[in-house]
Amino acid sequence: MPTCSVFIATSLDGFIARRNGELDWLPGSDGTPGDEDYGYKSFVDSIDALVLGRKTYELASSFPEWPYTGKRVVVLSHRYPRTLHAISENAEGTALAPRELLSELESRGVRHVYVDGGTTIQSFLREGLIDELTITRIPILIGDGIPLFGSCGRDIRLRHLSTQAFSSGFVQCRYAVENAGSPGP
Ligand SMILES: NC(=O)c1ccc[n+]([C@@H]2O[C@H](COP(=O)([O-])OP(=O)(O)OC[C@H]3O[C@@H](n4cnc5c(N)ncnc54)[C@H](OP(=O)(O)O)[C@@H]3O)[C@@H](O)[C@H]2O)c1
């Protein structure tokens, strides 16, 4: 199976977006580059495909420039047929289940996948398919929103790999998933 990584920013209270999907609390969320990229470019250089939830894909498509040029992008939606098919010049879509999708991507030579979108990350975590998480906590409480984590059906143990604090106040933690590869009940 390809290695699957998460690289995501959350509010200190654990949200990835406001309830309505807005990211106004997240510096740089409109696609404009800041002074510090928090390791994002080197992470993206290390992956060869992205699996995005349909909602995250819609957000990325609204940026002035497509952010993933040169990378294979697969969008998950129950609205699509299971077969991988082009949904735009930049992306393919599918309703394949996460494990089947990864097998399919493996057969196409994909080794390292960036999984993005809250619901999508949760569905991969439940299936034991996430290997590593890099979570950058922004020092803000937004009180309500779309949570990064939800019900997993079991405990998922993580091994802390590193923590880096930035002068902006962002704190980035990397974790390996201890029981990656074992599906939930
Ligand atoms: N803070 C950050 O760094 C960050 C990063 C990424 C995204 N975001 C934000 O997060 C929000 C989106 O997150 P989200 O959790 O609402 O949605 P999401 O994961 O991006 O998309 C959810 C949709 O993906 C499809 N999907 C997910 N898992 C699937 C599966 N296993 N099989 C088939 N389809 C599946 C479904 O589409 P259908 O409904 O079409 O079936 C589901 O409604 C956006 O507001 C975005 O701005 C923030």
The ligand as a Tripos MOL2 file, in Angstrom:
@<TRIPOS>MOLECULE
LIG
   48    52     1     0     0
SMALL
NO_CHARGES

@<TRIPOS>ATOM
      1 N1         -7.2700   23.7000    7.8580 N.am      1 LIG1
      2 C1         -6.7750   23.0720    6.8160 C.2       1 LIG1
      3 O1         -5.5320   22.9120    6.6850 O.2       1 LIG1
      4 C2         -7.7200   22.5020    5.8060 C.ar      1 LIG1
      5 C3         -7.2570   21.5360    4.8920 C.ar      1 LIG1
      6 C4         -8.1660   20.9840    4.0010 C.ar      1 LIG1
      7 C5         -9.4940   21.3830    4.0200 C.ar      1 LIG1
      8 N2         -9.8950   22.3130    4.9200 N.ar      1 LIG1
      9 C6        -11.2940   22.7230    4.9830 C.3       1 LIG1
     10 O2        -12.0650   21.6140    5.3640 O.3       1 LIG1
     11 C7        -13.3530   21.7160    4.7910 C.3       1 LIG1
     12 C8        -13.6560   20.4080    4.0920 C.3       1 LIG1
     13 O3        -13.5630   19.3630    5.0190 O.3       1 LIG1
     14 P1        -14.7760   18.3660    5.1950 P.3       1 LIG1
     15 O4        -14.4460   17.4390    6.3020 O.co2     1 LIG1
     16 O5        -16.0300   19.1520    5.2700 O.co2     1 LIG1
     17 O6        -14.8420   17.6660    3.7800 O.3       1 LIG1
     18 P2        -13.8550   16.8420    2.8080 P.3       1 LIG1
     19 O7        -13.2550   15.6780    3.5010 O.co2     1 LIG1
     20 O8        -12.9850   17.7710    2.0610 O.co2     1 LIG1
     21 O9        -14.9860   16.3720    1.7890 O.3       1 LIG1
     22 C9        -16.0360   15.5800    2.2700 C.3       1 LIG1
     23 C10       -16.6800   14.9240    1.1000 C.3       1 LIG1
     24 O10       -15.7460   14.0400    0.4720 O.3       1 LIG1
     25 C11       -16.4200   12.8800    0.0280 C.3       1 LIG1
     26 N3        -15.8530   11.7330    0.7410 N.ar      1 LIG1
     27 C12       -15.0930   11.7320    1.8620 C.ar      1 LIG1
     28 N4        -14.7300   10.4700    2.1880 N.ar      1 LIG1
     29 C13       -15.2780    9.6870    1.2290 C.ar      1 LIG1
     30 C14       -15.2710    8.3020    1.0000 C.ar      1 LIG1
     31 N5        -14.6090    7.4570    1.8150 N.pl3     1 LIG1
     32 N6        -15.9300    7.8220   -0.0840 N.ar      1 LIG1
     33 C15       -16.5840    8.6570   -0.9100 C.ar      1 LIG1
     34 N7        -16.6400    9.9970   -0.7430 N.ar      1 LIG1
     35 C16       -15.9900   10.4880    0.3260 C.ar      1 LIG1
     36 C17       -17.9030   13.0930    0.3140 C.3       1 LIG1
     37 O11       -18.3770   13.7850   -0.8410 O.3       1 LIG1
     38 P3        -19.9310   13.7050   -1.3100 P.3       1 LIG1
     39 O12       -20.7060   14.4920   -0.2930 O.co2     1 LIG1
     40 O13       -19.9070   14.3450   -2.6600 O.co2     1 LIG1
     41 O14       -20.2880   12.2360   -1.3360 O.co2     1 LIG1
     42 C18       -17.8520   14.0230    1.5100 C.3       1 LIG1
     43 O15       -19.0220   14.7900    1.6740 O.3       1 LIG1
     44 C19       -13.3320   22.8420    3.7990 C.3       1 LIG1
     45 O16       -13.9860   23.9520    4.3940 O.3       1 LIG1
     46 C20       -11.8640   23.1620    3.6570 C.3       1 LIG1
     47 O17       -11.6830   24.5290    3.4980 O.3       1 LIG1
     48 C21        -9.0440   22.8690    5.8090 C.ar      1 LIG1
@<TRIPOS>BOND
     1     1     2 1
     2     2     3 2
     3     2     4 1
     4     4     5 ar
     5     4    48 ar
     6     5     6 ar
     7     6     7 ar
     8     7     8 ar
     9     8     9 1
    10     8    48 ar
    11     9    10 1
    12     9    46 1
    13    10    11 1
    14    11    12 1
    15    11    44 1
    16    12    13 1
    17    13    14 1
    18    14    15 2
    19    14    16 1
    20    14    17 1
    21    17    18 1
    22    18    19 2
    23    18    20 1
    24    18    21 1
    25    21    22 1
    26    22    23 1
    27    23    24 1
    28    23    42 1
    29    24    25 1
    30    25    26 1
    31    25    36 1
    32    26    27 ar
    33    26    35 ar
    34    27    28 ar
    35    28    29 ar
    36    29    30 ar
    37    29    35 ar
    38    30    31 1
    39    30    32 ar
    40    32    33 ar
    41    33    34 ar
    42    34    35 ar
    43    36    37 1
    44    36    42 1
    45    37    38 1
    46    38    39 2
    47    38    40 1
    48    38    41 1
    49    42    43 1
    50    44    45 1
    51    44    46 1
    52    46    47 1
@<TRIPOS>SUBSTRUCTURE
     1 LIG1         1 GROUP 0 **** ****
